[in-house]
Structure formats: C-alpha cells, structure tokens
C-alpha cells in the first residue's frame, strides 16, 4: 500500500522538475534564446497572448533575437510588451519585425541572475518538501489505521526519502547548469 502513496507523488515531482526547467530557460544567460521572449504576454486587440502565438522568433547570431510578427500591425504592441518585461533589453523595430540585441552581461547583472536562479531552485525544493510531507502524512495515517505495518512504515520512509533525494539532485543539476551558463555569459 505504501508504494501506491509514493507512486502517486512521482508525477507531481515531474511537474516540479518540468516547471523548474521552464523557469530556468527564461533566465537570460550569456546567449540569446527564443525562450527568453516567447512567453512575454502581449496586449493585442483586447487580448493578452504569449508572444510565441503572435510571431516567429529566431536567432541571428548568439546575441540577437529577431521577432517577425504574423501580422505587421502587432509590431507596436510587441515592442511595448518587451520594454515592459523584466528582460531589461532594448529593441529596435522596422517594417519586417523587431530585433533585440543582448549586451554582454556585467558582473552585477550576473550576480542578479544567479540570485534569480537560486530563488527558482529553492521554490522547487520547497514544493518537493511539501509533497514529501503529504506522502509521509498519508503513510503515517495508514500506519495508525493498521493498513501499513510498522516495518512497512519505515521501509516507506526510506523509499520516500530515496525519491526525494533523486528529485532534489535533478533540481540541483538543472540549477547548476544554468549557473554555469550565467557565469560563462
């Protein structure tokens, strides 16, 4: 029975990991990436849409992003959304689209980005701890009801901790990769 409880939180752990990876792609390292801008919300004709639904996003070299709207009337709204985003970059528009040039990161900017990565990592670990507590409470409740033996309760605790350690390690690895990208950028 305890294995069912542990298996039940595995998909939640995967969601945490996927969310972490998504958030980390939004953190600017030294290189340009479509992920930096694709989820910027644009107010366009009374709707709020992610940029990726309004334009093609491509890279021009390692430090420039080119945004080519499906409809040229979107250019002004897209440019406004970029200027209001937390990217802190300038853009230039012409009749074809919008170019974003990413300057090299200063040491202060790198430190700020490393703090952001740390916050994202800690949020993921906090969520993992939450799921561990949920599962452990359920296991203890099963033990009190006599559905889980005392031996199985401790086996469950060990298996649960193995799962938690595995996902914490995955979180650390993903964050470490982003930290290295930022430091190199």
VOPAGU-2260 file (C-alpha; in pm, 1 decimal, decimal comma):
REM VOPAGU-2260
SITE   aa  ch    i         X         Y         Z
SITE  UNK   A    0       0,0       0,0       0,0
SITE  UNK   A    1     278,9     246,3      81,8
SITE  UNK   A    2     420,7     205,5    -270,0
SITE  UNK   A    3      94,0     340,6    -412,2
SITE  UNK   A    4     133,3     652,9    -199,1
SITE  UNK   A    5     489,1     704,8    -320,6
SITE  UNK   A    6     393,0     633,9    -682,4
SITE  UNK   A    7     115,4     891,2    -651,5
SITE  UNK   A    8     360,8    1176,7    -587,3
SITE  UNK   A    9     603,1    1085,1    -869,1
SITE  UNK   A   10     400,8    1272,8   -1133,9
SITE  UNK   A   11     395,5    1574,0    -901,5
SITE  UNK   A   12     774,5    1557,2    -874,8
SITE  UNK   A   13     797,8    1550,9   -1254,6
SITE  UNK   A   14     575,1    1858,2   -1273,2
SITE  UNK   A   15     805,6    2037,9   -1030,7
SITE  UNK   A   16    1108,5    1944,7   -1239,2
SITE  UNK   A   17     944,1    2049,9   -1566,6
SITE  UNK   A   18     833,4    2380,6   -1415,5
SITE  UNK   A   19    1186,0    2441,6   -1285,4
SITE  UNK   A   20    1336,9    2373,8   -1627,5
SITE  UNK   A   21    1085,5    2606,4   -1794,5
SITE  UNK   A   22    1157,2    2886,3   -1547,6
SITE  UNK   A   23    1532,4    2841,2   -1589,7
SITE  UNK   A   24    1506,4    2877,7   -1968,6
SITE  UNK   A   25    1351,0    3218,7   -1906,6
SITE  UNK   A   26    1660,5    3333,7   -1716,3
SITE  UNK   A   27    1895,4    3509,7   -1951,2
SITE  UNK   A   28    2242,4    3362,9   -1963,8
SITE  UNK   A   29    2506,7    3498,6   -2199,6
SITE  UNK   A   30    2341,3    3370,7   -2515,3
SITE  UNK   A   31    2022,4    3459,9   -2692,3
SITE  UNK   A   32    1740,3    3208,0   -2681,8
SITE  UNK   A   33    1381,2    3217,8   -2809,5
SITE  UNK   A   34    1275,4    3100,4   -2461,5
SITE  UNK   A   35    1374,0    3442,9   -2325,1
SITE  UNK   A   36    1087,1    3613,1   -2506,7
SITE  UNK   A   37     837,1    3350,9   -2622,4
SITE  UNK   A   38     619,9    3373,3   -2310,6
SITE  UNK   A   39     614,3    3752,2   -2281,7
SITE  UNK   A   40     246,9    3848,7   -2265,9
SITE  UNK   A   41     139,4    4096,3   -2533,6
SITE  UNK   A   42    -177,9    4307,6   -2515,8
SITE  UNK   A   43    -305,1    4284,8   -2869,4
SITE  UNK   A   44    -654,0    4387,4   -2981,9
SITE  UNK   A   45    -803,0    4345,1   -2635,9
SITE  UNK   A   46    -645,0    4004,8   -2575,8
SITE  UNK   A   47    -340,5    3901,0   -2375,8
SITE  UNK   A   48    -139,7    3645,9   -2573,2
SITE  UNK   A   49     208,6    3499,0   -2537,4
SITE  UNK   A   50     449,5    3633,4   -2797,3
SITE  UNK   A   51     501,3    3287,6   -2949,1
SITE  UNK   A   52     137,5    3295,1   -3067,5
SITE  UNK   A   53     185,9    3625,3   -3249,3
SITE  UNK   A   54     522,2    3590,4   -3419,8
SITE  UNK   A   55     806,5    3373,8   -3541,4
SITE  UNK   A   56    1105,0    3401,2   -3309,5
SITE  UNK   A   57    1451,2    3328,4   -3445,4
SITE  UNK   A   58    1813,4    3383,3   -3354,1
SITE  UNK   A   59    2055,1    3598,1   -3550,8
SITE  UNK   A   60    2394,1    3510,3   -3408,2
SITE  UNK   A   61    2449,6    3436,6   -3041,6
SITE  UNK   A   62    2333,4    3774,3   -2907,9
SITE  UNK   A   63    2040,7    3879,5   -3125,4
SITE  UNK   A   64    1677,3    3769,0   -3137,7
SITE  UNK   A   65    1458,5    3852,4   -3436,5
SITE  UNK   A   66    1081,7    3860,7   -3391,0
SITE  UNK   A   67     875,6    3853,1   -3708,2
SITE  UNK   A   68     505,0    3905,8   -3632,7
SITE  UNK   A   69     247,5    3714,8   -3835,8
SITE  UNK   A   70      71,5    4047,6   -3885,1
SITE  UNK   A   71     273,5    4372,7   -3908,6
SITE  UNK   A   72      10,0    4554,9   -3700,4
SITE  UNK   A   73     135,9    4360,6   -3394,1
SITE  UNK   A   74     480,5    4525,1   -3400,2
SITE  UNK   A   75     396,6    4819,3   -3173,7
SITE  UNK   A   76     221,7    4602,8   -2911,2
SITE  UNK   A   77     506,5    4350,6   -2912,8
SITE  UNK   A   78     768,7    4621,2   -2873,8
SITE  UNK   A   79     574,2    4769,9   -2579,7
SITE  UNK   A   80     546,7    4428,4   -2410,6
SITE  UNK   A   81     921,5    4370,1   -2449,7
SITE  UNK   A   82    1003,8    4710,0   -2299,8
SITE  UNK   A   83     777,3    4636,1   -2000,7
SITE  UNK   A   84     913,7    4285,0   -1946,1
SITE  UNK   A   85    1176,0    4202,2   -1685,3
SITE  UNK   A   86    1432,1    4131,0   -1959,6
SITE  UNK   A   87    1568,0    4486,1   -1940,2
SITE  UNK   A   88    1678,1    4497,4   -2304,2
SITE  UNK   A   89    1619,9    4748,7   -2578,0
SITE  UNK   A   90    1460,7    4658,5   -2905,3
SITE  UNK   A   91    1450,6    4816,9   -3246,9
SITE  UNK   A   92    1166,1    4774,7   -3491,0
SITE  UNK   A   93    1143,8    4811,6   -3865,0
SITE  UNK   A   94     877,3    4711,7   -4116,5
SITE  UNK   A   95     993,3    4346,4   -4107,2
SITE  UNK   A   96     997,4    4290,6   -3732,5
SITE  UNK   A   97    1175,8    4356,0   -3407,2
SITE  UNK   A   98    1539,8    4297,1   -3323,3
SITE  UNK   A   99    1661,2    4251,7   -2969,0
SITE  UNK   A  100    2034,0    4285,8   -2914,2
SITE  UNK   A  101    2151,6    4129,1   -2592,3
SITE  UNK   A  102    2452,5    4308,3   -2445,6
SITE  UNK   A  103    2721,0    4112,7   -2267,0
SITE  UNK   A  104    2636,9    4064,9   -1903,1
SITE  UNK   A  105    2806,8    4282,1   -1644,0
SITE  UNK   A  106    2923,7    4125,5   -1319,2
SITE  UNK   A  107    2635,0    4293,4   -1135,3
SITE  UNK   A  108    2385,8    4155,2   -1385,3
SITE  UNK   A  109    2536,1    3808,2   -1347,9
SITE  UNK   A  110    2502,5    3830,4    -968,9
SITE  UNK   A  111    2138,1    3933,6   -1003,9
SITE  UNK   A  112    2070,0    3641,9   -1238,7
SITE  UNK   A  113    2240,2    3398,8   -1002,2
SITE  UNK   A  114    2007,1    3519,7    -726,3
SITE  UNK   A  115    1707,5    3458,7    -954,0
SITE  UNK   A  116    1830,0    3105,1   -1026,3
SITE  UNK   A  117    1870,0    3047,4    -653,2
SITE  UNK   A  118    1513,4    3164,7    -583,9
SITE  UNK   A  119    1374,1    2936,5    -856,2
SITE  UNK   A  120    1574,9    2642,2    -723,0
SITE  UNK   A  121    1458,1    2699,0    -365,0
SITE  UNK   A  122    1095,1    2725,0    -475,5
SITE  UNK   A  123    1127,4    2386,0    -648,5
SITE  UNK   A  124    1284,7    2229,4    -340,4
SITE  UNK   A  125    1014,2    2377,2    -118,3
SITE  UNK   A  126     749,0    2217,1    -339,7
SITE  UNK   A  127     931,1    1883,3    -324,9
SITE  UNK   A  128     935,7    1907,4      55,2
SITE  UNK   A  129     564,1    1977,4      50,1
SITE  UNK   A  130     498,6    1657,4    -147,2
SITE  UNK   A  131     725,6    1460,1      85,9
SITE  UNK   A  132     522,4    1582,9     385,1
SITE  UNK   A  133     196,0    1496,2     208,1
SITE  UNK   A  134     312,1    1141,1     134,8
SITE  UNK   A  135     463,2    1089,7     481,2
SITE  UNK   A  136     142,3    1208,4     649,3
SITE  UNK   A  137     -57,6     965,8     438,7
SITE  UNK   A  138     180,8     681,1     525,8
SITE  UNK   A  139     158,2     762,6     897,4
SITE  UNK   A  140    -220,7     777,9     878,4
SITE  UNK   A  141    -221,5     436,4     709,8
SITE  UNK   A  142       0,6     303,1     986,7
SITE  UNK   A  143    -230,3     436,3    1259,5
SITE  UNK   A  144    -528,7     274,0    1089,5
SITE  UNK   A  145    -341,5     -56,4    1075,6
SITE  UNK   A  146    -330,8     -57,3     693,1
SITE  UNK   A  147      50,3     -29,2     693,8
SITE  UNK   A  148     265,7    -232,5     931,1
SITE  UNK   A  149     535,8     -68,0    1141,9
SITE  UNK   A  150     810,0    -233,6     931,8
SITE  UNK   A  151     646,0    -117,1     608,9
SITE  UNK   A  152     614,6     231,5     752,6
SITE  UNK   A  153     993,6     255,7     788,7
SITE  UNK   A  154    1051,4      91,0     450,1
SITE  UNK   A  155     816,8     350,9     306,7
SITE  UNK   A  156    1006,2     631,4     479,4
SITE  UNK   A  157    1332,7     509,6     324,9
SITE  UNK   A  158    1180,3     469,1     -24,2
SITE  UNK   A  159    1018,6     810,2       1,2
SITE  UNK   A  160    1349,5     967,3     100,6
SITE  UNK   A  161    1522,9     796,7    -193,9
SITE  UNK   A  162    1266,7     950,5    -430,1
SITE  UNK   A  163    1304,2    1292,7    -269,4
SITE  UNK   A  164    1684,1    1272,0    -289,7
SITE  UNK   A  165    1662,8    1174,7    -657,5
SITE  UNK   A  166    1448,2    1476,1    -744,6
SITE  UNK   A  167    1649,3    1715,3    -528,6
SITE  UNK   A  168    1958,4    1601,4    -718,6
SITE  UNK   A  169    1783,0    1665,4   -1051,9
SITE  UNK   A  170    1686,7    2013,5    -930,9
SITE  UNK   A  171    2045,5    2081,7    -821,8
SITE  UNK   A  172    2181,8    1960,0   -1157,3
SITE  UNK   A  173    1944,9    2178,0   -1360,8
SITE  UNK   A  174    2021,5    2483,4   -1147,2
SITE  UNK   A  175    2395,2    2417,1   -1163,6
SITE  UNK   A  176    2385,3    2402,9   -1543,4
SITE  UNK   A  177    2208,6    2740,6   -1554,2
SITE  UNK   A  178    2453,7    2887,6   -1301,4
SITE  UNK   A  179    2743,6    2780,0   -1522,6
SITE  UNK   A  180    2572,8    2932,5   -1829,1
SITE  UNK   A  181    2528,9    3262,2   -1647,5
SITE  UNK   A  182    2889,1    3266,2   -1523,0
SITE  UNK   A  183    3020,2    3196,3   -1875,2
SITE  UNK   A  184    2790,7    3457,4   -2032,1
